[in-house]
Amino acid sequence: MTRPTTRPTRSRTGDAARLDGPDMDADFVRLPDLAARRLGGAVVAANDDFFADRAALVMPGPVQPRTEFGYRGKVYDGWETRRRREPGSDHAIVRLGIPGIVHGVVVDTSYFRGNYPPEISVEATALEDYPGEAELAAAEWETIVPRSPAKGDRANVYDVQSSHRWTHVRLTIYPDGGVARFRVHGEAVVDPRLLHGTVDLAAQDRGGLVMSCSDMFFSSPANLLLPGPARNMGEGWETARRRDSGNDWVIVKLAGASRLRDIEFDTSHFVGNAPGQVQISGARIEGDVPAEALAARLWTPLVHRRVVRPDTPHRFQIGQGAGVVTHLKIDIFPDGGFARLRANGELLESEVERKAAAWLDALPPMHLRDALTGANLDPALIRGALAAAGNPTSRWAQELLDAFAPRRL
């Protein structure tokens, strides 16, 4: 896939800018954190969190130093288990807010110096619906990070080589200790059953992704695609003040080739630093184009340059003659910021079918079996599909694709 760029075209700071994730050199941190609490991720189980709450693992924002002591000992912004007096290990299970293909994980042990785990491993599984602890305990787990060394008070980075779509990951620490944050960076693989009708095609859980931007001095443009309304200005995208004649922009990749009905451009909470004007353009881009080259593409205006208001959720209608688009470029004049972007429309029927095939390709064997069985398909069709799974030369039967990507009436 085309990875989003990590450096803005116009940098206002010497720090390494990034769309998401910690400030590290690993390529995968440019991708969304699929486990982020803001995207619906949660720690659903842990065998022990005596000293510090497991829920902190997926919380947003940098790790905070703590100086106070409580009834059970030193307070940490992270997850910490008690000291083991017997053989074994501790673990925490995270439900991904966005199921997808994991390209790497970050096990951040910031401020854990004498109590960090010297080794870790990560496993993954995929299940239908919303499993509880009993179903998770009985699931088939696949190792995606083998038992590996970890260091204290730093972000430990581990690459993942897996082509499967996962819904849950399990972090195991050996033998015990504390971890501040657990980031699971990867690529969303949308369930095609969620793509029918009019949907927000810029949403991250449907495959929307910020590809590039001109500037991200104050906050990340990835915030624009977060679910729900922004609670304050810090949850939007804000650029530095321009002192030249140019303007700022951000490019968003949509879930796929689609026809848009309307675009929401929300400046809520941006009162004194909303842009004065906006123009929203679209393009149909096939294949992989380097993120840094997208701005130079030919863009067709969908919303012509117009005045926008501070602290206002704008909704712009898109005409039926606008054509098919895969990417949006939002130009703000001259600078400033806004809170949220929504692109409401429908994927092309061929695109939904392509998404269904990609979803089936990415399902691990146990999840594929459950999904096919739950679709009430002919047993012979299920057996044939399971036998062909994993064969790169095989194609999914049309009857099977239709079960997950039915034609519109």
C-alpha angles and dihedrals in degrees: 000000000000108000120219115250118252099205123066120230089240111039119197097181139049091230119100103262119218140180095223141348133036126323098267139125097242109118094220095063087077087071124081121275100247091196096053115135090224088061094049100271118147141174100243100178142012131170092223140004100161098147105028133018119261090218090076091072094081101031118125126247133039122311112269124221114239126200104178129097125218136193091284098042138266114011116233134186093233145042119303131175128201123264112279119234094181136047117280143072141257128240145185127201119216125198107215114236087213117029111223151118111309115222098176146341135222120212103194115198096177112166092005100113109145095021107046122121112257091212138027140181134190130212131182139204138178126217137170122248121353110321123199128218093279093054091045092050090053095044126109109254126200123203111239097167114032120217103297139170120268131193131214128252096014144084107266110206125206127181118221125210105197133125096194128105111239132196100186136028130196121212114202122192123198117250104334142298139106140313122186102198137004115202122188109194120193154111122295115237106195124217104241090219086073095055103072121111126001112340139160100269093189093058113117093227088060095047102273113149138179105236105180144342141189097238141356103178098143105023144356123270087219085079089071091073098046116123120258129016121312112259094207142353092274090067093063135062119277130177131202119266112276120232095182138063097265133094138227127249145176130205121214127193112217127218089267145302105337149153114239127218100185142346125221116214108185122193094174112155091012098110108147098019106043114128117263094225140008138202122190119200134180139207137183106228120182124201128359115325118180109256092232090057097052096087090061093057123107109268128194117212114243094172110027119223109290143157117272130194131234119253092010134127102224123196119197121194117225117216121238091242094061093102132215119321136184099179137036128208115201114197116194120194120252103333141297127103150265137211112230143007124202125180109194119194147094132284117234112263090243089052093053089051090049090050090051091053092048090049092051090047091055099046114107114235097263094049092044090053093050094046094050093046092049091053091066093234126165109282091232090054090050092050091049092049093049091048092051096044113117094021106121092205094055124096125206115253113256090235089058094048090049090056090063100026106036118186117258117253 
